[in-house]
Amino acid sequence: MEQLAAVSNAVVAIFRESYGRGPTKAKSYAFDNYVVTVLEDILTTVERTLVESGEQELVRKVRLTFQEIEAERFKKAVAEAMGRNVLTYHSQVVFDPPMGFEMFVLEPEPESGD
């Protein structure tokens, strides 16, 4: 689906611009009013070093703080790609393997009168 590729590309572009590199793999899925983007190989060299030194919570805190600050940017990009307003957005990061999950709740589509 062209819209989902646009979501993946937009999310990766935001990460690339902000972190100096983006994830090496990204795929977006849509169901009902939800869009989830799964990101693989997300860590920068500094973050990898911190994680290997047991500082996963520090990396998580920095990433999630960044995503909260940039939430409107993520929501706007997904709204443009999907053609629907985004009501809310949540991000999560895990480290074994290093992956990110960007979750968006879309405004319900207007019901069509039959």
C-alpha positions as CSV (number, residue, x, y, z in Angstrom):
1,M,0.0,0.0,0.0
2,E,1.4,3.3,-1.1
3,Q,0.2,5.2,2.0
4,L,2.0,2.8,4.3
5,A,5.3,3.1,2.4
6,A,4.9,6.9,2.7
7,V,4.4,6.5,6.5
8,S,7.6,4.4,6.8
9,N,9.6,6.8,4.6
10,A,8.4,9.8,6.6
11,V,9.2,8.2,10.0
12,V,12.7,7.1,8.8
13,A,13.4,10.6,7.4
14,I,12.6,12.2,10.8
15,F,15.0,9.8,12.5
16,R,17.7,10.2,9.9
17,E,17.5,14.0,10.2
18,S,17.4,14.0,14.0
19,Y,19.9,11.2,14.8
20,G,22.2,11.4,11.8
21,R,21.1,8.0,10.7
22,G,17.8,6.2,10.4
23,P,16.8,2.6,11.0
24,T,18.0,0.2,8.3
25,K,14.5,-1.4,8.0
26,A,11.0,0.0,8.5
27,K,7.6,-1.3,7.7
28,S,4.2,0.1,8.5
29,Y,1.0,-1.7,9.2
30,A,-2.6,-0.4,9.3
31,F,-5.6,-1.9,10.9
32,D,-8.9,-0.2,11.8
33,N,-7.8,3.3,13.1
34,Y,-4.3,2.3,14.0
35,V,-0.9,2.5,12.2
36,V,2.2,0.9,13.6
37,T,5.6,1.4,12.2
38,V,8.2,-1.2,13.1
39,L,11.8,-0.1,12.9
40,E,14.9,-2.3,12.9
41,D,18.6,-1.5,13.6
42,I,17.8,1.8,15.2
43,L,20.8,2.5,17.5
44,T,23.5,5.1,16.8
45,T,27.1,4.1,17.6
46,V,26.9,6.0,20.9
47,E,23.6,4.3,21.9
48,R,25.0,0.9,21.0
49,T,28.0,1.6,23.3
50,L,25.7,2.7,26.1
51,V,23.5,-0.4,25.7
52,E,26.5,-2.7,25.7
53,S,27.5,-1.1,29.0
54,G,24.2,-1.7,30.6
55,E,22.7,1.7,30.1
56,Q,19.5,0.6,28.3
57,E,17.3,2.8,30.5
58,L,19.3,5.9,29.7
59,V,19.0,5.3,25.9
60,R,15.3,4.6,26.3
61,K,14.7,7.8,28.3
62,V,16.6,9.9,25.8
63,R,14.8,8.3,22.8
64,L,11.3,8.6,24.4
65,T,11.9,12.1,25.5
66,F,12.9,13.0,21.9
67,Q,9.8,11.4,20.5
68,E,7.6,13.2,23.0
69,I,9.2,16.6,22.0
70,E,8.8,15.7,18.3
71,A,5.3,14.1,18.6
72,E,3.6,16.8,16.5
73,R,6.1,16.3,13.7
74,F,5.5,12.5,13.7
75,K,1.7,13.0,13.8
76,K,1.7,15.5,11.0
77,A,3.8,13.3,8.7
78,V,1.5,10.3,9.3
79,A,-1.6,12.4,8.9
80,E,-0.3,13.6,5.5
81,A,0.6,10.1,4.3
82,M,-2.7,8.5,5.5
83,G,-5.0,11.4,4.6
84,R,-6.5,11.3,8.1
85,N,-5.8,13.2,11.3
86,V,-3.8,11.5,14.0
87,L,-5.4,11.6,17.4
88,T,-2.4,10.3,19.4
89,Y,1.0,8.8,19.1
90,H,3.1,6.6,21.3
91,S,6.7,5.3,20.8
92,Q,8.6,2.4,22.3
93,V,12.1,1.0,22.0
94,V,13.5,-2.4,22.9
95,F,17.1,-3.5,22.8
96,D,17.3,-7.3,22.1
97,P,17.2,-6.9,19.2
98,P,17.3,-3.1,18.9
99,M,13.9,-2.2,17.5
100,G,11.5,0.8,17.7
101,F,7.7,0.8,17.5
102,E,5.8,3.9,16.5
103,M,2.1,3.7,17.1
104,F,-0.5,6.1,15.8
105,V,-4.3,6.3,16.4
106,L,-6.1,7.8,13.5
107,E,-9.3,9.8,13.6
108,P,-12.1,7.4,12.6
109,E,-13.2,7.6,9.0
110,P,-16.6,9.3,8.5
111,E,-19.3,6.7,8.1
112,S,-20.7,6.6,4.6
113,G,-24.4,6.7,4.2
114,D,-25.5,3.7,2.1
